[in-house]
Structures are given as C-alpha cells and as structure tokens.
Amino acid sequence: MKKSIKIFLLFCLISCSSSAKENLSNETNEFPFSIINEKILFIGNSFTFYWNLPSIVEKMSIERGLNWDVSHFTVPSATLKSHWNNPDLKSLLESETFDHIIIQEHSSNILTNADGDSGFYFGQIKSIIPASTQIHFFSTWMYPSIEQFNLDNVEYPIEENIKEIIEGTANKLIPVGRAFKIFQDKYPQFSLLMEDDKHPNSNGSYLASCVIFSHISAESSMNLSKRYKGVDNKGVDIYYSIVEDEVLPFLQQVSDEVVF
C-alpha cells in the first residue's frame, strides 16, 4: 500500500513538472522580448533629399520610440525612367528587403510624361520589389513654373495623376502636395519654398516629413521637436533641420488635417 502511494505521488510530481514546462514555453512564445525596426527606403530626387528629409523622418520615429531604419536613393532631377535605368538602384532592390518604399517622381514629368511614362516606369520599379513591401507614392507640390501643365485646372493635379497610376492596387498615396497647398492658403505669411520657388525650404521639408511620418506611423506629428541633430565624423553636432516656434504648430496641424 505504501509503495502504491509513493508511485502515485511521484506521478503527480512528474505531471506538475511537465505542466509547468508547457506553461513556461507558451509564455516564452508570447513574449519573445525582441523588437524589429521597420526598414524604409526613399527613392526620389532633390525634392526628397532637400533639408535631409529622410533623416528627419528617421529622427521623428526615434523620438516616438519607433526607431525606423531609413535610407534613401536620391539623384538630382531624377525621373522614374532614369531610376529604372540605374543599375545601382536595381542592385539595391534585389539585395535588400524593405518594409516600406516611398517613391517620388519628378514633379513636371508626372504631369507631362515628357521624359518617359510615369505609370510605366513606376510599374517597372515595382516589378522588382517584393509583394511584402508596402509601396507609397510621394505626391509632390505644384510650383509656379509648372502651373502651365495643369491643363484641366484641378486643385491637386499631381495627386490626381498619381491616383490614376495606383488605382486598383495596394499602393498608397502620400499627399504632401495637398499639405503644401492647404498650408500656403492658410498661412501665406510663411514660405515653404526656397528662393527658386521650387525646392522646399526647411519649413517645406519639415511639413513633408510630418506628413510622411504620420502616414506610415498613424501617429500625430503634434508636439514633435522643432529641430533634429546628429554628429559629424569629428563628433560635432550638426542640425538636420530647424523650424521656428511661430510656424511649428501650423506645420503639424496641417499635416494632421491632411493625414487624418
């Protein structure tokens, strides 16, 4: 009888030990204690790289604890055709995988197709991007020298052309140009463009960064910092962007208005 009791108690101990191990395993699977940062690639031209726009977006994500890994492939005056014909871009896309790719076409070419059909070359670039990557089309802004190409006199001509290209796909539009127009209409006392009336100044690049950050993160840009800095190869602080206190809340408010 005593022997039977001992065997029974031993069986219970083994069962409890086995059950505890299973529970521990389940908890470990649920809490892997690892964080995977999203990789983001910008493909574009000077409208994308002016005032360190990709770096500002990355700094915004770090400030919010998202810690995106942002890189860019940008060439002055590049169109999607010239990007497609660039072997370095093809090599990059074939060797690395990104969670998000943000593509920006030359502003006048999206309206005229004078340097190759934007829709065709967007499709060509897409063809070498994995289906798991979310693709975003960065809609730029109208500026005085391309107003002549707004033949239908619509409010957001670049955006409308992009919508036609991505219609019926899972690709998303980032309405930066819409944000520029709304801001300029509301706050004409503040400029978004450089003296050439074309490229973005620090205000413009900050606004574009806010829109892109909020579009991808689904978080408001309100209360983000007004300046972001890094260090050079000598360890000295360098500023990626600075906007003034008087314009900062307006930039963030317009970004929220457009994205949300």
QUIRA-V609436 format. One record per pair of residues at least 12 apart in sequence whose C-alpha atoms are under 7 Angstrom apart, sorted by the first residue. I is the first residue (numbers start at 1). J is the second residue. D is the distance in whole Angstrom. If there is no record, write none. Layout:
I/J/D + I/J/D
This chain:
37/67/6 + 37/68/5 + 37/69/7 + 38/68/5 + 38/69/6 + 38/99/6 + 39/68/6 + 39/69/5 + 39/70/6 + 39/98/5 + 39/99/5 + 39/100/7 + 40/69/6 + 40/70/5 + 40/71/6 + 40/98/6 + 40/99/6 + 40/100/5 + 40/101/6 + 41/70/6 + 41/71/5 + 41/72/5 + 41/98/7 + 41/100/6 + 41/101/5 + 41/102/6 + 42/71/6 + 42/72/4 + 42/73/6 + 42/101/6 + 42/102/5 + 42/103/6 + 43/72/6 + 43/73/5 + 43/74/6 + 43/102/6 + 43/103/5 + 43/104/6 + 44/73/7 + 44/74/5 + 44/75/7 + 44/78/7 + 44/103/6 + 44/104/5 + 44/105/6 + 45/74/5 + 45/75/5 + 45/76/5 + 45/77/6 + 45/78/5 + 46/74/7 + 46/75/7 + 46/76/5 + 46/77/7 + 47/199/6 + 47/200/7 + 49/74/7 + 50/200/7 + 50/205/7 + 51/202/6 + 51/205/6 + 51/240/6 + 51/241/6 + 52/240/6 + 53/205/6 + 53/209/6 + 54/70/6 + 54/71/7 + 54/72/7 + 56/209/6 + 56/228/7 + 56/240/7 + 57/209/5 + 57/213/6 + 58/70/6 + 59/228/7 + 77/106/7 + 78/106/6 + 79/105/6 + 79/106/5 + 80/105/6 + 80/118/6 + 80/121/6 + 80/122/6 + 81/116/6 + 81/121/6 + 84/121/7 + 84/125/6 + 93/128/7 + 93/129/6 + 94/128/7 + 98/133/6 + 99/133/5 + 99/134/6 + 100/133/6 + 100/134/5 + 100/135/6 + 101/134/6 + 101/135/5 + 101/136/6 + 102/135/6 + 102/136/5 + 102/137/6 + 102/138/6 + 103/136/6 + 103/137/5 + 103/138/6 + 104/137/6 + 104/138/5 + 104/139/7 + 107/140/6 + 108/146/6 + 110/158/7 + 110/161/7 + 111/149/6 + 111/158/6 + 111/161/7 + 119/165/5 + 134/171/7 + 135/171/5 + 135/172/6 + 136/171/6 + 136/172/5 + 136/173/6 + 136/174/7 + 137/172/6 + 137/173/5 + 137/174/6 + 138/173/6 + 138/174/5 + 138/175/7 + 138/176/7 + 139/158/6 + 139/159/6 + 139/173/7 + 139/174/6 + 139/175/5 + 139/176/6 + 139/177/6 + 140/158/7 + 140/176/6 + 140/177/5 + 141/176/7 + 141/177/4 + 141/180/6 + 142/177/7 + 143/197/6 + 143/198/6 + 144/197/7 + 156/178/7 + 159/175/7 + 174/212/7 + 174/215/7 + 176/208/6 + 176/211/6 + 179/254/6 + 179/255/6 + 179/258/6 + 183/254/6 + 192/204/4 + 202/241/6 + 202/242/7 + 202/243/7 + 203/243/6 + 207/251/6 + 207/255/7 + 210/252/7 + 210/255/6 + 211/255/5 + 211/259/7 + 214/259/7 + 215/259/6 + 220/256/6 + 221/252/6 + 221/256/7 + 222/252/5 + 222/253/7 + 226/242/6 + 226/243/5 + 226/248/7 + 227/241/5 + 227/242/4 + 227/243/6 + 228/240/6 + 228/241/6
